[in-house]
Amino acid sequence: MDKDKEYILKLAHENRVKFIRFWFTDILGFLKSFAITIDELEDALVEGVRFDGSTLHGLIRRDESEMIAVPDTSTFQILPWRPKEDSVARMFCDIYLTDMTPYEGDARYVLKRNLKKAYEKGLTFYTGPEIEFFFFRSAQSPEILDRGGYFDLTPLDVATDYRRQTVLNLEQMDIGVISSHHEGGYSQHEIDLRHDDALTTADNIMTFRLVAKEVGLLNGIYASFMPKPLADQNGSGMHVHQSLFREDENIFFDSRAPEFLSQAGRHYIAGLLRHSREFFAITNQWVNSYKRLLYGFEAPVHASWSTRCDTALVRVPQCKQDKPRSMRVELRNPDPACNPYLMFSAILACGLKGIEEKYELPAPIDEKPNIGNRRELQRLGFEMLPMQLDEAIQYLEKSELMRETLGATVIDAFIENKLLELERFNAHITDYEISEYLPIL
């Protein structure tokens, strides 16, 4: 047994850990888990644990397929909301077939594979998410807790203590938080995580979603990452800040360039714009995701970039000349209900494609078009983003880049899951249809 594993055993015993949860993520981005006792930990660290791998397939589970979950010792953390006596720890796992080859459908492995491609070019991919979500009274209906808006304080922000508890739990798990505040929608909140390498960030996003839900349960409320639960309020996005470093150099920064955005940074953005329709089903994977992406709700609707326009897909935040490390690119369409491992894989591949092939970046859109009509925006030359999940799936299915990036196993299973979701949705009669059509048809 190597020193890392010996250290984990020592740490677990010192913290009186009784149970260890092994975490992994299915293809749709749902956190899965099983627990072992402390008595089984040593064997699990050496050999992994066998389990039913069909749980990774999302809604399209078929026959059982035995796989092995191997814990990543670097992700060992005590769960702070569990009792101190007989405490509970967690570790993220990598999934292997029984012959110990990596499973191609493991989203975490997919991201590792794509980060390795960047690393072979001398690059490290850093990301920092701004995660928006809602606290509701229950999971049965989106009953709001407050009518607050941006940065409001009590009494308009009655969930401030719940947000504080979420931040404190995250920090106890060594997840850095930059800031937290009430968001623009009723009962809506935002917590911004510190930037880190993309694999750590993806693990942190998965942890964040569970922590927020645990805080909700402990307080008799419900944390929701549904992209658009309230029709008349902004939906929840997850703006992703990105940068590429070659050793200690941020390759997006150039002190002599406009906005200090280097040629590499410009090519990277051009890659995101050119391939945006291809990755859109990955970053916005639910039928409900497209209810958020409407003009007038501070969400991107066209494939453009800007330094300030909230309908653009990509924003370049202001950077100071003496802080080159802070130069970054912000992608604004992802929502917090996506699979972060697949999302980071997809956008990294598109950005790198832009750098490798030196895509030309069009002029920025820094004035918000005073038009709410999609057809008029198209007539004026704006490249519109997908409006529906089925449209986004068609782009994904035809994309050679996404198939190469995510692998055939992931692409085929993901699309099959999404087609099933669409089939179920299309068979459902909504309240809107009843109220709109029943009285007149």
WOKAZI-V949382 format. One record per residue. RES is the residue in three letters. SS is DSSP state (h for helix, s for strand, l for the rest). PHI is phi as a letter, one per 40 degrees, with the letter a starting at -180 (none if undefined). PSI is psi in whole degrees, -180 to 180 (NA if undefined). Layout:
((RES,SS,PHI,PSI) (RES,SS,PHI,PSI))
This chain:
((MET,l,none,133) (ASP,l,c,172) (LYS,h,c,-35) (ASP,h,d,-44) (LYS,h,c,-38) (GLU,h,c,-38) (TYR,h,c,-41) (ILE,h,c,-43) (LEU,h,d,-45) (LYS,h,c,-45) (LEU,h,c,-42) (ALA,h,c,-43) (HIS,h,c,-40) (GLU,h,c,-32) (ASN,l,c,13) (ARG,l,f,43) (VAL,s,c,131) (LYS,s,b,-39) (PHE,s,b,145) (ILE,s,b,122) (ARG,s,c,129) (PHE,s,c,117) (TRP,s,b,141) (PHE,s,a,169) (THR,s,b,132) (ASP,l,c,179) (ILE,l,c,-23) (LEU,l,c,-3) (GLY,l,g,15) (PHE,l,c,135) (LEU,s,c,127) (LYS,s,b,158) (SER,s,a,149) (PHE,s,b,159) (ALA,s,b,145) (ILE,s,b,163) (THR,s,c,167) (ILE,h,c,-29) (ASP,h,c,-24) (GLU,h,c,-4) (LEU,h,c,-43) (GLU,h,c,-47) (ASP,h,c,-39) (ALA,h,c,-37) (LEU,h,c,-31) (VAL,h,c,-44) (GLU,h,b,-10) (GLY,l,g,-177) (VAL,s,b,132) (ARG,s,c,142) (PHE,s,a,173) (ASP,s,c,105) (GLY,h,c,-7) (SER,h,c,-16) (THR,h,c,-17) (LEU,h,c,-11) (HIS,h,c,4) (GLY,l,g,-132) (LEU,l,c,-7) (ILE,l,b,38) (ARG,l,d,136) (ARG,l,b,-121) (ASP,l,c,155) (GLU,l,c,142) (SER,l,b,109) (GLU,s,c,131) (MET,s,b,176) (ILE,s,b,126) (ALA,s,c,119) (VAL,s,b,116) (PRO,s,c,141) (ASP,l,c,107) (THR,h,c,-24) (SER,h,c,-13) (THR,h,b,12) (PHE,l,c,124) (GLN,s,a,145) (ILE,s,c,136) (LEU,l,c,111) (PRO,l,c,-19) (TRP,l,c,-3) (ARG,l,c,162) (PRO,l,d,149) (LYS,l,c,-36) (GLU,l,c,137) (ASP,l,f,53) (SER,s,c,168) (VAL,s,b,135) (ALA,s,b,168) (ARG,s,b,154) (MET,s,a,137) (PHE,s,c,151) (CYS,s,b,151) (ASP,s,b,143) (ILE,s,b,131) (TYR,s,b,154) (LEU,l,c,171) (THR,l,c,-18) (ASP,l,c,10) (MET,l,g,27) (THR,l,c,144) (PRO,s,d,141) (TYR,l,c,123) (GLU,l,c,-19) (GLY,l,c,6) (ASP,l,c,113) (ALA,h,c,-35) (ARG,h,c,-40) (TYR,h,c,-39) (VAL,h,d,-45) (LEU,h,c,-43) (LYS,h,d,-42) (ARG,h,c,-41) (ASN,h,c,-33) (LEU,h,c,-33) (LYS,h,c,-38) (LYS,h,c,-43) (ALA,h,c,-41) (TYR,h,c,-36) (GLU,h,c,-19) (LYS,l,c,6) (GLY,l,g,18) (LEU,l,b,143) (THR,s,b,131) (PHE,s,c,116) (TYR,s,b,142) (THR,s,b,152) (GLY,s,a,117) (PRO,s,c,144) (GLU,s,b,110) (ILE,s,b,119) (GLU,s,b,146) (PHE,s,a,173) (PHE,s,b,147) (PHE,s,b,117) (PHE,s,b,169) (ARG,l,c,-29) (SER,l,a,174) (ALA,l,c,-6) (GLN,l,c,-31) (SER,l,a,153) (PRO,l,c,64) (GLU,l,c,120) (ILE,s,c,157) (LEU,l,c,-22) (ASP,l,a,172) (ARG,l,b,34) (GLY,l,c,168) (GLY,l,b,-161) (TYR,l,d,123) (PHE,l,g,19) (ASP,l,c,153) (LEU,l,b,177) (THR,l,d,147) (PRO,l,c,-5) (LEU,l,c,-23) (ASP,l,b,77) (VAL,l,c,-14) (ALA,l,c,16) (THR,h,d,-37) (ASP,h,c,-35) (TYR,h,c,-39) (ARG,h,c,-40) (ARG,h,c,-43) (GLN,h,c,-38) (THR,h,c,-46) (VAL,h,c,-45) (LEU,h,c,-41) (ASN,h,c,-41) (LEU,h,c,-46) (GLU,h,c,-34) (GLN,h,c,-19) (MET,l,b,18) (ASP,l,g,31) (ILE,l,b,113) (GLY,l,c,136) (VAL,s,b,129) (ILE,s,c,-51) (SER,s,a,166) (SER,s,a,149) (HIS,s,a,167) (HIS,s,c,137) (GLU,l,c,-174) (GLY,l,c,-29) (GLY,l,c,159) (TYR,l,d,132) (SER,l,g,20) (GLN,s,b,145) (HIS,s,b,160) (GLU,s,b,136) (ILE,s,b,127) (ASP,s,b,125) (LEU,s,c,150) (ARG,l,c,148) (HIS,l,c,149) (ASP,s,a,177) (ASP,s,c,153) (ALA,h,c,-34) (LEU,h,c,-46) (THR,h,c,-41) (THR,h,c,-42) (ALA,h,c,-44) (ASP,h,d,-40) (ASN,h,c,-37) (ILE,h,c,-45) (MET,h,c,-42) (THR,h,c,-43) (PHE,h,d,-47) (ARG,h,c,-39) (LEU,h,c,-42) (VAL,h,d,-46) (ALA,h,c,-40) (LYS,h,c,-38) (GLU,h,c,-42) (VAL,h,c,-41) (GLY,h,c,-47) (LEU,h,c,-42) (LEU,h,c,-22) (ASN,l,b,9) (GLY,l,g,24) (ILE,l,b,-171) (TYR,s,b,129) (ALA,s,c,127) (SER,s,b,135) (PHE,l,b,17) (MET,l,d,130) (PRO,l,c,-38) (LYS,l,a,79) (PRO,l,c,-21) (LEU,l,b,120) (ALA,l,c,-35) (ASP,l,c,8) (GLN,l,b,161) (ASN,l,d,147) (GLY,l,c,178) (SER,l,c,124) (GLY,l,b,175) (MET,s,b,84) (HIS,s,c,132) (VAL,s,b,114) (HIS,s,c,135) (GLN,s,b,147) (SER,s,a,155) (LEU,s,b,130) (PHE,s,b,139) (ARG,s,b,103) (GLU,l,f,-117) (ASP,l,c,7) (GLU,s,b,125) (ASN,s,c,110) (ILE,l,c,-5) (PHE,l,c,-8) (PHE,s,b,135) (ASP,l,a,115) (SER,l,c,-18) (ARG,l,c,-5) (ALA,l,c,155) (PRO,h,d,139) (GLU,h,f,10) (PHE,h,g,24) (LEU,s,c,116) (SER,l,c,171) (GLN,h,c,-40) (ALA,h,c,-42) (GLY,h,c,-39) (ARG,h,c,-43) (HIS,h,c,-38) (TYR,h,c,-48) (ILE,h,c,-42) (ALA,h,d,-36) (GLY,h,c,-42) (LEU,h,c,-43) (LEU,h,c,-46) (ARG,h,c,-36) (HIS,l,b,12) (SER,h,d,-41) (ARG,h,c,-28) (GLU,h,c,-34) (PHE,h,c,-1) (PHE,h,c,-37) (ALA,h,c,-23) (ILE,h,c,-43) (THR,h,c,-23) (ASN,l,b,81) (GLN,l,c,-2) (TRP,l,b,153) (VAL,l,d,-42) (ASN,l,c,-21) (SER,h,d,-31) (TYR,h,c,-9) (LYS,h,c,-22) (ARG,h,c,-33) (LEU,l,c,63) (LEU,l,b,146) (TYR,l,c,135) (GLY,l,g,-2) (PHE,l,b,30) (GLU,l,f,42) (ALA,l,b,150) (PRO,l,c,139) (VAL,l,b,-11) (HIS,s,b,153) (ALA,s,c,82) (SER,s,a,174) (TRP,s,b,161) (SER,s,a,168) (THR,l,b,-10) (ARG,l,a,-12) (CYS,l,c,125) (ASP,l,c,-1) (THR,l,c,-1) (ALA,s,c,154) (LEU,s,c,-40) (VAL,s,b,136) (ARG,s,b,143) (VAL,l,b,103) (PRO,l,c,153) (GLN,l,c,137) (CYS,l,b,140) (LYS,l,c,145) (GLN,l,c,-30) (ASP,l,c,8) (LYS,l,b,67) (PRO,h,c,-27) (ARG,h,c,-20) (SER,h,c,-5) (MET,l,c,129) (ARG,l,a,169) (VAL,s,b,133) (GLU,s,b,118) (LEU,s,c,129) (ARG,l,b,-4) (ASN,l,c,-26) (PRO,l,d,150) (ASP,l,b,164) (PRO,l,c,1) (ALA,l,b,13) (CYS,l,c,171) (ASN,l,c,109) (PRO,h,c,-28) (TYR,h,c,-45) (LEU,h,c,-38) (MET,h,c,-49) (PHE,h,c,-39) (SER,h,c,-47) (ALA,h,c,-47) (ILE,h,c,-33) (LEU,h,c,-45) (ALA,h,c,-40) (CYS,h,c,-43) (GLY,h,c,-44) (LEU,h,c,-36) (LYS,h,c,-40) (GLY,h,c,-40) (ILE,h,c,-45) (GLU,h,c,-39) (GLU,l,b,6) (LYS,l,f,52) (TYR,l,c,141) (GLU,l,c,136) (LEU,l,c,126) (PRO,l,c,172) (ALA,l,c,149) (PRO,l,c,157) (ILE,l,b,97) (ASP,l,b,0) (GLU,l,b,124) (LYS,l,c,124) (PRO,l,c,132) (ASN,l,c,54) (ILE,l,b,132) (GLY,l,b,4) (ASN,l,c,122) (ARG,h,c,-42) (ARG,h,c,-38) (GLU,h,c,-39) (LEU,h,c,-41) (GLN,h,c,-41) (ARG,h,c,-33) (LEU,l,c,2) (GLY,l,h,4) (PHE,l,c,136) (GLU,l,c,111) (MET,s,c,148) (LEU,l,c,161) (PRO,l,d,142) (MET,l,c,-21) (GLN,l,b,158) (LEU,h,c,-41) (ASP,h,c,-35) (GLU,h,c,-44) (ALA,h,c,-36) (ILE,h,c,-38) (GLN,h,c,-42) (TYR,h,c,-42) (LEU,h,c,-44) (GLU,h,c,-32) (LYS,h,c,-6) (SER,l,c,114) (GLU,h,c,-36) (LEU,h,c,-44) (MET,h,c,-36) (ARG,h,c,-39) (GLU,h,c,-38) (THR,h,c,-47) (LEU,h,c,-21) (GLY,l,g,150) (ALA,h,c,-38) (THR,h,d,-46) (VAL,h,c,-48) (ILE,h,d,-50) (ASP,h,c,-43) (ALA,h,c,-40) (PHE,h,c,-49) (ILE,h,c,-40) (GLU,h,c,-41) (ASN,h,c,-44) (LYS,h,c,-36) (LEU,h,c,-36) (LEU,h,c,-42) (GLU,h,c,-45) (LEU,h,c,-39) (GLU,h,c,-43) (ARG,h,c,-42) (PHE,h,c,-44) (ASN,h,c,-22) (ALA,l,c,-9) (HIS,l,c,136) (ILE,l,c,120) (THR,l,c,162) (ASP,h,d,-35) (TYR,h,d,-45) (GLU,h,c,-40) (ILE,h,c,-49) (SER,h,c,-31) (GLU,h,c,-40) (TYR,h,b,-33) (LEU,l,d,-41) (PRO,l,c,-17) (ILE,l,b,-13) (LEU,l,b,NA))
